Amino acid sequence: MLNELPPGSVLVELALAAELVGSQSSIREALLRLEGEGLVVRSGHQGTTITDLDAVEAGEILALRRRIEGRAAKTVVRRRMAADLARLEMSLANMRQAAAAGDLWDMVRADTQFHLDLFAISGLHAMEPILARCILHTHRFRLWAPWHHRPLLQTADRHLPILAALRAGDAADLRRHIEAHLDTIVETRSET
């Protein structure tokens, strides 16, 4: 997820078990989960390969994510409750805490939780696993993008307009802010 191993790297169960001091069956189980998430491809005795990162595929995933999250805005506003706002505020606080600590992994987890909690308000539960996978791959691509360098606190604060629109109960504004947020997840040029 954090791209510590480059796409195309081959992972061997026995070697991973030895390196991570775990059982081969635990490693196999983890690799099966990663395969289910589209992060690796298992090839039997040839090992497991980390999937490629492709800008075209990332664009398609982001477009799907934009459609799923944007179209849910109207239902989210209609169904929101005080507990939902509190949960989203907690996710944002967790993002800001991770950003202050410079903890990229916790930042990704809190950001993912924010978007999943926001979408869950819609009650479109059959779509949640699809959105979760889109979010996962969006983060993976964003973290890989060699030109993308946004400070973590700035990333966290990009969620403030989304939360404000939800608090205000403005579905059109919420949709605009969600779509603008998603349209600018990965900067298109390097900041120099």
N, C-alpha and C positions, 0 to 999 in steps of 0.2 A: 504494500500500500504506500509506504513512504519512499519507494523506489531505491531502497538500499541495495537491491540486486537488480541489475539491468534486464530489460526485456530480452528474451531469448536465452537467459541463463537456464541451465539444466540443474534440477534438484534431484538428488538421489536419496531415497529414504534412509538407507543404512548410514550414509554420511551425515545426514541431518540428525538422526537419532544419536550418533556419537557426539556431534558438535553441541547439541542442545541437551545432552544427557537425559534422553527420554527413550521410551520404547518405540520400536518400529511401528507398532499398531497405532500408537498415539499420533505419530508423524503421518501415517497413512490416512488416518481420520481427518487430520488437519488439512492435508493436501486435497482430500475429497471435498471438504468444505470450500477451500479456495477454488477448486474446479467449478463447484456449483455457483460461485460468485463471478466466474469468468476471469479470474486472475491468473490461473494456470491451466495448462492442457496436459493431461496424463497420457503417456504413450507406452503403457505396459512396462516391459523390461528396458526400454530406452530411457526411462526416467520421466520426470515431470518438467515441463518447460514453462517459464514465466511468459505470459501473453505479451504481444507487442502493444505499443502505444501508438495509435494512429490518429492524427488530427481530424481526418474525415469522420472516422467512427466517433470520436469524442464530440464532434459537432452534431452528429445525429443523436447521440445520447443526450446532449444538452438541450437540443430542440424538443425531444420527447419529455424531458424533465420540465422544461418551460411550459409545455402544453398541459402536463398533468397538474403542476402546482398552480399555474395561472388560472386554469378553468375551475379549480376548486375554490377560488377566492370567494365567490358569491355565497356558496354553501358554508364556508368557514365563518364568514361574518354573521350569517343568519343563526348558526348553531353555537357560536362562542359563548363561553361562560367565564365567570371570574376565575375559576380554578384553571382554566386553559391559559388565561393571560398570566397567571402566577407561574405556571409551568414554563411558559416561554420566557418569562423574565428570568427564571432560574437558569435556563439554558444559556441565555445571553450573559448572565453573571458568570457562569462556568466558562464561557468563551473568553470573557474579559480576564478572568483569573488565569486561564491557560496562556493567554497572550502575554500577560504581565510576567509570567514565569518563563516565557519563551518555549513552552511545551507544545510543539507542533501536533503530536499525536492526540493529546487531550483537546486541543483546539478543533481538530478534525472530528473527534467524537462529539463534542458539544455542538458544533455546527450541524452535524448530521442529526443529532437529537432535536435541535431547534426546528429543522425543516420537517422531520417526521412528526413531531408533536403538532406543528402547525397544520400539516395535512390531515392528521388523525381527527382533528375537529370536524372535518368534512363528513366523516362516517363512511368514506369510500374505501372500506377495509380491503377489498380484493385488489386494489391498486397499490397498497402500501409496499408489498414486496418488490413490485416493479420500480416504484420510486426509490426505495432503499438501494437497489442495484444501480440505478442511474446516479444517485448521489455518490455512491462508492466510486464509480468510474469517473465521475466529474472531479472528485477530489484527487484521484490518482493522476489524472491528466494535468490538473492544475499544479500539483506538486512536481510533476515532471517537466512542465513547460519551462524551458531554459530561459525564456525572456520574462517570466512572471516573478516579480519580486515585490509583493505588497506586505507592509508590516502587519503583524498578527493583530494588533489592536485596531488597526484600520479595518481589517477584515471583520472583526467582531462588530465594530460600530456600523458597518454597512447593513446590519439587521435592524437598526433603530427605526428607520422609516417604515419598515414592514410592521413592526410592533405598534408604532404610532397609528398607522392606518387601521390596524385591527382594533385598537382601543377606540378609535373614532367611529368604528362601524361603517366605514366607507369601502364597499366591495370593489368599486371601480378603482379607487386609489390603491387598495391592497393589491389588486391584480397588477396595476402599473408598477408598483414598487417591487413586487416579486419578480416580474418579467425583467425590469431594469437590473435588478440584483443578479439574476441569472445571466443576462446578456453580457455582464461585465465581470463574470467570475474569473476569467483568464484575461489579463491585459493583452492587447493585441500588439504592443510594441514594448521594447525594453526602455526602462527609465534610466537615463544616463545623465 
